[in-house]
Amino acid sequence: MTRIFSVFILMLIISIAAFAHGKERHDKKDTLKTNVDTLKTIQNVQPYKIKLSENLLEHVHNKIVHFPVAFVVAGFILTIIGFKWDKFSSSVNLLIFFAGVFAIAAYLTGVLQESAFEDTSKEWVVETHETLGIVTAISIWVWFLFLSVKRLKRFSWLIGLITFVLVLVTGFLRWCSCTWLIFGSRSLLFIT
């Protein structure tokens, strides 16, 4: 198995190196002229300044939402590993509890960001994302309940699987709505 994996990695590295530029050919350019042009451009660029007080509270939902996603994914992975070694059950409980707490925070901050999509052609994406987010948050708390109640614990992996899939679908819709906000409606042509 190790040999097959090694051959696969080697083939992957060779294919990346061989086809990195596709069909493009890169001729050698006059590097002196390029460096002078680059230097002129750099001299005209103003330094980017971050205003921490403004940027820290901007798009809070986009910052908070990563926590329930990461905690659910980690909890599900540890649940799967727990089939072989049962020493991770308390870690899974803790991860899912914090995933539930951050899911509530993500919902509350998401409602505040919802106004950017009102009266747009893609408002339905945000509404669907919100509905799936609520369902996902509820499933996280149901998963935590199944982990906490001894009689239900043996079925917790199934609720974990459902929650894991919900997180993936909800995250995909979040990605769609964010790319639309950043790049405009052209980025979502594949959905409509």
C-alpha positions as CSV (number, residue, x, y, z in Angstrom):
1,M,0.0,0.0,0.0
2,T,2.9,2.4,0.8
3,R,4.5,1.6,-2.5
4,I,1.2,2.4,-4.4
5,F,0.8,5.6,-2.5
6,S,4.5,6.6,-3.2
7,V,4.0,5.9,-6.9
8,F,0.8,8.0,-6.9
9,I,2.5,11.0,-5.2
10,L,5.5,10.7,-7.7
11,M,3.1,10.7,-10.7
12,L,1.2,13.7,-9.2
13,I,4.5,15.6,-8.8
14,I,5.6,14.8,-12.3
15,S,2.3,15.7,-13.9
16,I,2.2,19.0,-12.1
17,A,5.8,19.8,-13.2
18,A,5.1,18.7,-16.8
19,F,1.8,20.5,-17.3
20,A,2.1,23.5,-15.0
21,H,1.8,26.0,-17.8
22,G,-0.5,24.1,-20.0
23,K,0.0,24.9,-23.7
24,E,1.6,28.3,-23.0
25,R,5.2,28.9,-23.9
26,H,7.1,31.4,-21.9
27,D,9.8,33.2,-23.9
28,K,12.6,34.9,-22.1
29,K,11.8,38.5,-21.7
30,D,14.1,41.4,-21.3
31,T,14.4,41.2,-17.5
32,L,16.1,44.6,-17.2
33,K,13.2,46.4,-18.9
34,T,10.7,44.4,-16.8
35,N,12.5,45.2,-13.6
36,V,12.5,48.9,-14.4
37,D,8.8,48.9,-15.2
38,T,8.1,47.0,-12.0
39,L,10.1,49.5,-10.0
40,K,8.2,52.4,-11.5
41,T,4.9,50.7,-10.6
42,I,6.0,50.0,-7.1
43,Q,7.1,53.6,-6.6
44,N,3.6,54.8,-7.5
45,V,1.7,52.4,-5.2
46,Q,0.5,53.8,-1.9
47,P,0.9,51.4,1.1
48,Y,-2.2,49.6,2.2
49,K,-3.2,50.6,5.7
50,I,-5.4,48.5,7.8
51,K,-7.8,50.2,10.2
52,L,-8.2,47.5,12.9
53,S,-11.2,49.1,14.5
54,E,-13.1,49.2,11.2
55,N,-12.0,45.8,9.7
56,L,-12.4,43.8,12.9
57,L,-16.1,44.2,13.0
58,E,-16.7,44.2,9.3
59,H,-18.3,41.0,7.9
60,V,-18.3,39.3,11.3
61,H,-20.5,36.4,10.0
62,N,-17.8,35.5,7.5
63,K,-15.3,35.3,10.4
64,I,-17.4,33.4,12.9
65,V,-18.9,30.9,10.5
66,H,-15.6,29.1,10.1
67,F,-15.7,27.9,13.7
68,P,-18.9,25.7,13.6
69,V,-17.7,24.3,10.2
70,A,-14.3,23.4,11.6
71,F,-15.7,22.0,14.8
72,V,-18.3,19.9,13.0
73,V,-15.7,18.5,10.6
74,A,-13.3,17.7,13.4
75,G,-16.0,16.2,15.5
76,F,-17.2,14.0,12.7
77,I,-13.6,12.9,11.9
78,L,-13.1,12.0,15.6
79,T,-16.4,10.2,15.6
80,I,-15.3,8.0,12.7
81,I,-11.9,7.5,14.4
82,G,-13.8,6.7,17.6
83,F,-15.2,3.5,16.0
84,K,-11.7,2.0,16.4
85,W,-10.5,4.0,19.5
86,D,-13.1,5.2,22.0
87,K,-10.9,7.7,23.7
88,F,-12.1,10.7,21.7
89,S,-15.7,10.8,22.9
90,S,-15.2,13.7,25.4
91,S,-13.4,15.7,22.7
92,V,-16.3,15.1,20.3
93,N,-18.7,16.3,22.9
94,L,-16.7,19.5,23.5
95,L,-16.3,20.2,19.8
96,I,-20.0,19.8,19.0
97,F,-21.0,21.9,22.0
98,F,-18.8,24.8,20.8
99,A,-20.0,24.2,17.2
100,G,-23.5,24.8,18.5
101,V,-22.6,27.9,20.3
102,F,-20.7,29.4,17.3
103,A,-23.6,28.3,15.0
104,I,-25.9,30.5,17.0
105,A,-23.4,33.4,16.8
106,A,-23.1,32.7,13.0
107,Y,-26.9,32.9,12.6
108,L,-27.1,36.2,14.5
109,T,-24.3,37.8,12.6
110,G,-25.6,36.5,9.3
111,V,-28.9,38.2,9.8
112,L,-27.1,41.4,10.1
113,Q,-25.3,40.9,6.8
114,E,-28.4,39.9,5.0
115,S,-29.4,43.4,3.9
116,A,-26.6,43.5,1.2
117,F,-28.6,40.9,-0.8
118,E,-32.1,42.4,-0.4
119,D,-33.8,43.2,-3.7
120,T,-31.1,41.5,-5.8
121,S,-31.5,38.7,-8.2
122,K,-29.6,36.4,-5.9
123,E,-31.6,37.0,-2.7
124,W,-32.9,33.5,-2.9
125,V,-29.3,32.1,-2.4
126,V,-29.1,34.0,0.9
127,E,-32.6,32.9,2.0
128,T,-31.8,29.3,1.2
129,H,-28.4,29.6,3.0
130,E,-30.2,31.1,6.0
131,T,-32.8,28.2,6.1
132,L,-30.1,25.6,5.8
133,G,-28.0,27.4,8.4
134,I,-30.9,27.2,10.9
135,V,-31.4,23.5,10.1
136,T,-27.7,22.9,10.4
137,A,-27.6,24.6,13.8
138,I,-30.5,22.6,15.0
139,S,-28.9,19.4,13.8
140,I,-25.7,20.3,15.7
141,W,-27.7,20.7,18.9
142,V,-29.5,17.4,18.2
143,W,-26.1,15.7,17.7
144,F,-24.9,17.1,21.0
145,L,-28.1,15.7,22.6
146,F,-27.4,12.3,21.1
147,L,-23.9,12.5,22.4
148,S,-25.0,13.4,25.9
149,V,-27.8,10.9,26.4
150,K,-26.4,7.4,27.0
151,R,-29.3,5.6,25.2
152,L,-29.0,7.7,22.1
153,K,-25.2,7.7,21.9
154,R,-24.9,4.7,19.6
155,F,-26.9,6.6,16.9
156,S,-24.9,9.8,17.3
157,W,-22.7,8.9,14.3
158,L,-25.7,9.0,12.0
159,I,-26.8,12.5,13.3
160,G,-23.1,13.5,12.9
161,L,-23.1,12.3,9.3
162,I,-26.3,14.3,8.5
163,T,-24.9,17.4,10.2
164,F,-21.6,17.0,8.3
165,V,-23.5,16.9,5.0
166,L,-25.6,19.9,6.0
167,V,-22.5,21.9,6.9
168,L,-21.0,21.1,3.4
169,V,-24.2,22.1,1.6
170,T,-24.7,25.3,3.7
171,G,-21.1,26.2,3.3
172,F,-21.4,25.8,-0.5
173,L,-24.4,28.2,-0.6
174,R,-22.4,30.6,1.6
175,W,-19.6,30.5,-0.9
176,C,-22.0,31.2,-3.7
177,S,-23.5,34.2,-2.0
178,C,-20.0,35.6,-1.0
179,T,-18.6,35.2,-4.5
180,W,-21.7,37.0,-5.9
181,L,-21.2,39.8,-3.4
182,I,-17.5,40.1,-4.4
183,F,-17.5,39.4,-8.1
184,G,-21.1,40.1,-9.1
185,S,-23.8,38.0,-10.7
186,R,-21.4,36.6,-13.4
187,S,-19.8,34.3,-10.8
188,L,-23.1,32.4,-10.3
189,L,-24.1,31.7,-13.8
190,F,-23.7,28.0,-13.2
191,I,-26.4,28.0,-10.6
192,T,-29.2,29.9,-12.5
